[in-house]
Amino acid sequence: MNIESILRMQRQFFDSRQTFDIDTRLQGLRRLREAILAHEEEINAALKEDLGKSASESYMCETGMTLAELSDQIRHLRRRARPRRRMSNLANFPSSARAVFEPYGVVLVMSPWNYPFMLCMEPVIGAIAAGNCCVVKPSAYSPATSAVIRTILSEVFPPEYVAVVEGGRAENAALLEQRFDYIFFTGGVTVGRLVMEKAAVHLTPVTLELGGKSPCIVTADCDLKVAARRIVFGKFLNCGQTCVAPDYLLVDQSVKEPLLALIQKEIARQYGPDPLANPDYGKIINRKHFDRLCGLIDPAKVVCGGQTQPDALRIAPTLLDHVQPGDAIMQEEIFGPLLPVLTYKSLDQAVQFIQSREKPLALYLFTRNRKAERLFAEYVSFGGGCVNDTILHLSVPSLGFGGVGRSGMGSYHGRKSFETFSHEKSILKKPFWPDLPLRYQPYTNALYQKMIRIFLR
């Protein structure tokens, strides 16, 4: 079935108003949860094939997160979908005001390869919860997971409701030539810019979840042992192929050496003395990305790691010291298991360094200092982040997840997902009586003019 036929079917189905029914949405979400549970072994096998993920990591970071998002939407959907009362004003007395949430229509979800199940299914869940029809385009770089996604969604939804389009650049290009009512894209800046350009032709609203170089700041007063453990977890999870992974460390120069020693111990503790012999340590997605990452490793600056298995596309967790801002590794998002370390003398210097670069998707601060915490929270722009931890802010349904500036626009998760895929329609209701004459011409009555000035100031 070609793309034009899919869109035509979905528009006809949307116009039938079946997706407006809350029970229909809930039924679909519940069936989706059952299907994911029934196919959990296939999901694990696909993620192992595409990215080398263990079953435990697959559940913790993909399947379990998706199930948690489903549970949140199912639990709160009726309340989220209800019209919300708004305060009217004196100028419109007597009246009532409310916001009504309506689905956009036919939406497009384009997902990436690094968390190919979760980052595809979570926005789809939001689109369904809000009452839309959905065309889903999983990544061609993770074909095994894309096939499982197609199987699950086709079991739960007819294609006029939710349809999966597999393929690569040709299919992406064909989809972006169509007129959708909303586009949700997760991926890199280059393709994100193209998505926005194509959407602008039809004035289609978009959410762009992109990336960037997310800093991790470590102050001298923090618990270095806990910081090292949590930095290693967040950085090397999925071999560093996480959009919110710490991209580089900014460490108070007085504690750099003890922190580096602790990080090396944590790498050995979590992944073993030879991480490349650990069967639960994953792989780089493809040869192109593997070669790019290898090109970023400066052997003279490697503190630990640096070993590779080219045939298996694996790179050991690698720590690099004495990195300079002008080095190649600091010019692009790493998206791999390489962690460069830079130092600062004062927090103001660290802030200036971050602010001189593009706004990051995430920022992490390890500190006991409340003033430092306020400094970064109030004056440094970033999508979201953690104090004294890494990446876990995206696991909280009540916190919207998204970027700012070059790292993206819009947000989702929980209630934010429902609102992202809904148009908030404002409605003012007034009775036929009284019908005050002061707003009508002719504007010659001095009393009426005084009353208008009282109402509108």
C-alpha positions in Angstrom: 0.0 0.0 0.0 1.5 3.4 -1.0 1.8 6.4 1.3 -0.9 8.4 -0.4 -3.4 5.5 0.0 -2.5 5.2 3.7 -3.1 8.9 4.3 -6.4 8.9 2.4 -7.6 5.9 4.5 -6.6 7.6 7.7 -8.3 10.8 6.9 -11.5 9.0 6.1 -11.2 7.1 9.4 -10.5 10.2 11.4 -13.5 12.0 9.8 -15.7 9.1 11.0 -15.0 10.5 14.5 -14.3 7.0 16.0 -11.0 8.2 17.5 -12.7 11.0 19.3 -14.3 8.4 21.6 -12.3 8.1 24.9 -13.3 4.4 25.3 -12.0 3.7 21.8 -8.7 5.3 22.7 -8.4 3.4 26.0 -9.3 0.1 24.4 -6.5 0.6 21.9 -4.0 1.6 24.6 -4.9 -1.5 26.7 -4.6 -3.8 23.7 -1.2 -2.2 22.9 0.0 -3.0 26.4 -1.1 -6.6 26.1 0.6 -7.0 22.7 3.9 -5.5 24.1 3.9 -8.0 27.0 3.1 -10.8 24.6 6.0 -9.9 22.3 8.6 -9.1 25.0 10.9 -11.9 24.0 10.8 -10.8 20.3 11.5 -7.2 21.4 14.5 -8.4 23.5 15.9 -10.4 20.6 15.5 -7.5 18.1 17.3 -5.0 20.4 20.0 -7.6 20.9 20.4 -7.9 17.2 20.4 -4.2 16.4 22.3 -2.8 19.4 23.6 -5.7 21.4 21.4 -4.9 24.4 20.9 -7.4 27.2 17.4 -8.4 28.2 17.7 -6.5 31.5 18.8 -3.3 29.8 16.1 -3.7 27.1 13.4 -3.9 29.8 14.8 -1.1 32.0 15.4 1.4 29.1 12.9 0.4 26.4 10.1 -2.0 27.2 9.5 -1.1 30.8 9.6 2.7 30.1 7.1 2.2 27.3 4.8 0.2 29.6 5.1 2.9 32.3 4.0 5.5 29.7 1.1 3.4 28.7 0.0 2.9 32.3 0.2 6.6 32.9 -1.9 7.5 29.9 -4.5 4.8 30.6 -4.8 5.9 34.3 -5.2 9.6 33.6 -6.7 9.9 30.1 -10.3 10.6 31.1 -9.2 13.5 33.3 -6.8 14.9 30.7 -9.3 14.8 27.9 -12.0 16.6 29.9 -12.6 20.3 29.0 -10.9 22.6 31.5 -12.6 25.6 33.0 -10.9 28.9 32.5 -11.4 32.2 34.3 -13.3 34.7 32.3 -13.0 38.5 32.8 -15.2 41.4 33.9 -15.5 42.8 30.3 -17.3 39.6 29.3 -19.6 39.3 32.3 -21.7 37.2 32.4 -19.9 34.4 30.6 -18.0 31.1 31.0 -14.7 30.0 29.5 -13.3 26.6 28.8 -10.5 24.9 26.9 -11.4 21.8 24.8 -8.7 19.4 23.6 -9.2 18.1 20.1 -6.9 15.8 18.1 -4.9 17.2 15.3 -5.9 14.5 12.8 -3.3 12.4 10.9 0.1 12.7 12.5 3.5 11.4 11.5 6.0 9.9 14.1 9.6 9.5 12.9 11.8 7.7 15.4 15.6 7.1 15.7 17.7 3.9 16.1 19.4 4.4 19.4 16.3 3.5 21.6 14.3 2.2 18.6 11.4 0.7 20.6 10.8 3.3 23.3 11.4 6.4 21.2 9.0 5.1 18.6 6.2 3.8 20.9 6.1 6.6 23.4 5.1 9.4 21.0 2.7 6.9 19.3 1.1 6.4 22.7 0.6 10.1 23.1 -0.8 10.4 19.6 -3.4 7.7 20.2 -4.3 9.0 23.7 -5.0 12.4 22.1 -7.3 10.8 19.5 -5.2 11.0 16.3 -4.6 8.6 13.5 -0.9 7.9 13.1 1.7 7.0 10.5 4.8 5.5 12.1 8.2 5.6 10.5 10.8 3.6 12.5 14.5 3.8 11.8 16.0 1.8 8.9 19.2 1.5 11.0 17.5 -0.8 13.5 15.6 -3.1 11.1 15.0 -6.0 13.6 13.2 -3.7 16.0 11.3 -1.9 13.2 9.9 -5.3 12.2 8.7 -6.1 15.7 7.1 -2.6 15.9 5.3 -3.3 12.7 4.1 -6.7 14.0 2.8 -5.3 17.3 1.1 -2.2 15.8 -0.5 -4.2 13.0 -1.9 -6.7 15.5 -3.5 -4.0 17.6 -4.7 -1.3 15.1 -6.0 -1.4 11.5 -3.9 0.5 9.0 -6.5 3.2 8.7 -5.9 4.0 12.4 -2.1 3.3 12.8 0.2 2.3 10.0 3.9 1.5 9.9 6.0 2.6 6.9 9.4 0.9 6.9 12.4 1.8 4.7 15.1 4.4 4.5 15.8 7.8 2.9 13.4 7.3 0.0 10.5 6.6 2.3 11.4 9.5 4.6 11.5 11.8 1.7 8.1 10.5 0.3 6.5 10.9 3.8 7.8 14.5 4.2 6.2 15.5 0.9 2.8 14.7 2.3 0.6 17.0 4.3 0.2 15.8 7.8 -1.6 17.6 10.7 1.4 17.2 13.0 4.9 15.8 12.8 6.9 14.4 15.7 10.6 13.8 14.9 13.4 12.4 17.0 16.8 12.3 15.5 19.8 14.5 14.5 19.9 18.2 13.8 20.5 17.9 10.1 17.4 15.8 9.4 15.5 17.8 11.9 16.2 20.9 9.9 14.9 19.2 6.8 11.7 18.0 8.6 11.0 21.6 9.7 11.6 22.9 6.2 9.2 20.4 4.7 6.6 21.0 7.4 6.8 24.7 6.7 5.4 24.2 3.2 2.0 23.2 4.8 2.5 25.2 8.0 2.4 21.8 9.8 3.3 22.1 13.6 6.3 20.0 14.7 8.0 18.6 17.7 11.7 18.1 17.2 13.6 16.0 19.7 17.2 16.5 18.7 20.5 16.4 20.7 23.7 18.3 21.4 26.7 18.2 23.7 25.2 17.8 27.1 27.7 18.9 29.9 28.2 17.2 33.2 29.6 19.6 35.9 31.3 18.3 39.0 32.0 20.6 41.9 34.6 20.1 44.5 32.2 19.6 47.4 30.1 16.7 45.9 30.3 13.0 46.8 32.8 12.0 44.2 32.3 8.3 44.6 28.5 8.5 44.0 29.1 11.0 41.2 31.6 8.6 39.4 29.1 5.7 39.7 26.2 7.7 38.2 28.3 9.3 35.5 29.6 5.9 34.3 26.0 4.6 34.3 24.6 7.5 32.3 27.5 7.8 29.9 28.1 4.2 28.9 24.5 3.0 28.9 23.7 1.7 25.4 27.4 2.3 24.6 26.9 6.0 24.9 24.3 6.1 22.2 21.9 8.1 24.3 20.8 11.6 23.3 20.9 12.8 26.9 24.1 11.0 27.8 26.8 13.2 29.4 28.8 14.3 26.4 31.7 15.8 28.3 32.8 16.4 31.9 33.5 19.9 33.3 35.3 19.2 36.6 36.6 21.5 39.3 40.4 21.3 38.7 41.0 20.5 42.4 39.2 17.2 42.2 39.9 16.0 38.7 42.5 13.4 39.5 40.5 11.7 42.3 37.4 11.7 40.1 39.2 10.2 37.2 40.5 7.4 39.4 37.0 6.7 40.7 35.5 6.7 37.2 38.1 4.1 36.1 37.2 1.9 39.1 33.5 2.3 38.3 34.1 1.2 34.7 35.8 -1.9 35.9 33.2 -2.6 38.6 30.2 -2.1 36.3 31.6 -3.7 33.0 34.4 -5.9 34.3 38.2 -5.5 33.8 37.7 -6.2 30.1 34.4 -4.6 29.0 34.7 -6.0 25.5 34.5 -9.5 27.0 31.2 -8.6 28.8 28.3 -10.1 26.8 25.9 -7.5 28.2 28.0 -4.6 26.9 26.4 -3.5 23.5 27.7 -2.4 20.2 27.8 0.6 17.9 24.9 0.6 15.5 26.8 0.4 12.2 30.2 0.7 10.6 29.8 4.4 9.7 29.2 5.4 13.3 32.0 3.0 14.5 34.5 4.6 12.1 33.5 8.1 13.1 33.9 7.3 16.8 37.3 5.7 16.3 38.4 8.8 14.5 37.6 10.9 17.6 39.9 8.9 19.8 43.3 10.7 20.4 45.6 7.9 21.7 47.7 10.4 23.5 44.8 11.5 25.6 43.3 8.2 26.5 43.3 7.5 30.3 41.6 4.2 30.1 39.8 2.2 27.4 40.3 2.9 23.8 40.2 -0.8 22.8 38.0 -1.8 19.8 36.6 -4.9 18.1 36.1 -3.7 14.5 34.4 -6.9 13.4 31.8 -6.7 16.2 31.5 -2.9 16.1 32.4 -2.5 19.8 34.4 0.2 21.5 35.4 -0.1 25.2 34.3 2.7 27.6 37.0 5.3 27.0 38.1 8.2 29.2 40.1 11.1 27.7 42.0 13.7 29.7 43.8 17.0 28.8 41.1 17.7 26.2 41.0 21.2 24.7 37.9 23.0 23.5 39.2 23.0 20.0 39.7 19.3 19.8 37.7 17.3 17.2 35.8 15.4 20.0 34.4 18.8 21.3 33.1 19.9 17.9 30.2 17.4 17.5 27.9 15.3 19.6 29.8 12.1 20.4 27.0 9.6 20.7 29.3 6.8 21.7 31.3 5.5 24.7 34.0 8.3 24.7 34.1 10.7 27.7 36.3 13.8 27.4 37.3 15.7 30.5 37.8 19.4 30.8 38.4 21.5 34.0 37.3 24.8 35.3 38.7 27.2 38.0 35.4 28.8 38.9 31.7 28.1 38.4 31.4 31.4 36.4 34.0 30.0 34.0 32.1 26.8 33.6 28.8 28.7 33.0 30.5 30.9 30.4 32.0 27.8 28.6 28.5 26.2 28.3 26.8 29.4 27.3 29.3 30.0 24.5 28.0 26.9 22.8 24.7 25.7 21.5 22.0 25.1 24.0 22.2 21.4 25.1 19.4 18.9 25.4 20.5 17.9 28.9 22.7 19.2 31.7 23.9 17.4 34.9 25.3 19.0 38.0 26.9 17.2 40.9 27.1 19.4 43.9 26.1 20.0 47.5 26.0 23.8 46.9 22.5 25.2 46.7 23.8 28.4 45.2 25.5 26.5 42.4 22.2 24.6 41.8 20.3 27.8 41.5 22.9 29.3 39.3 22.5 26.6 36.7 18.7 26.2 37.1 18.0 29.9 36.6 20.7 31.2 34.3 21.8 28.3 32.0 19.5 27.3 29.2 19.1 23.5 28.5 16.3 21.1 27.8 16.2 19.3 31.1 18.5 17.5 33.5 19.4 16.3 36.9 21.1 17.4 40.1 23.4 14.7 41.4 22.3 12.1 38.8 22.3 11.5 35.0 19.6 10.8 32.4 16.9 9.8 34.9 14.8 13.0 34.5 13.4 11.4 31.4 11.9 8.6 33.4 9.5 10.9 35.4 6.1 11.1 33.6 5.2 14.4 35.2 8.3 16.1 33.8 8.1 17.1 30.1 11.1 15.9 28.1 12.4 18.1 25.2 15.1 20.4 24.0 15.6 24.1 23.5 17.2 26.0 20.7 19.4 23.7 18.5 18.6 20.7 20.8 14.9 20.8 19.8 11.5 22.2 20.4 8.4 20.9 22.1 8.2 18.2 24.8 6.4 15.0 25.7 5.9 12.3 28.3 2.7 11.8 30.4 0.4 14.8 30.3 2.8 16.7 28.1 2.4 13.9 25.4 -1.4 14.3 25.5 -1.1 18.1 25.2 1.5 17.9 22.4 -0.7 15.9 20.2 -3.9 17.9 21.0 -5.0 21.3 19.9 -6.2 23.3 22.8 -9.4 25.0 21.6 -10.6 28.1 23.5 -14.3 28.6 23.9 -16.2 31.6 25.5 -19.9 31.1 26.1 -22.3 34.0 26.8 -26.1 34.2 27.3 -28.3 36.1 24.9 -29.2 38.4 27.8 -28.0 40.9 29.0 -26.7 42.4 25.8 -24.9 45.5 26.9 -24.9 48.3 24.3 -21.6 49.9 25.1 -19.6 47.9 22.6 -21.8 48.8 19.6 -21.5 51.9 17.5 -22.1 54.8 17.6 -19.4 55.5 20.1 -20.9 58.8 21.3 -22.1 58.0 24.8 -19.6 59.3 27.3 -20.8 57.0 30.1 -20.2 54.0 27.9 -16.7 55.1 27.1 -16.0 55.5 30.9 -17.3 52.0 31.5 -15.1 50.5 28.8 -12.1 52.1 30.4 -13.1 50.6 33.7 -13.5 47.1 32.2 -10.3 47.2 30.1 -7.3 48.3 32.1 
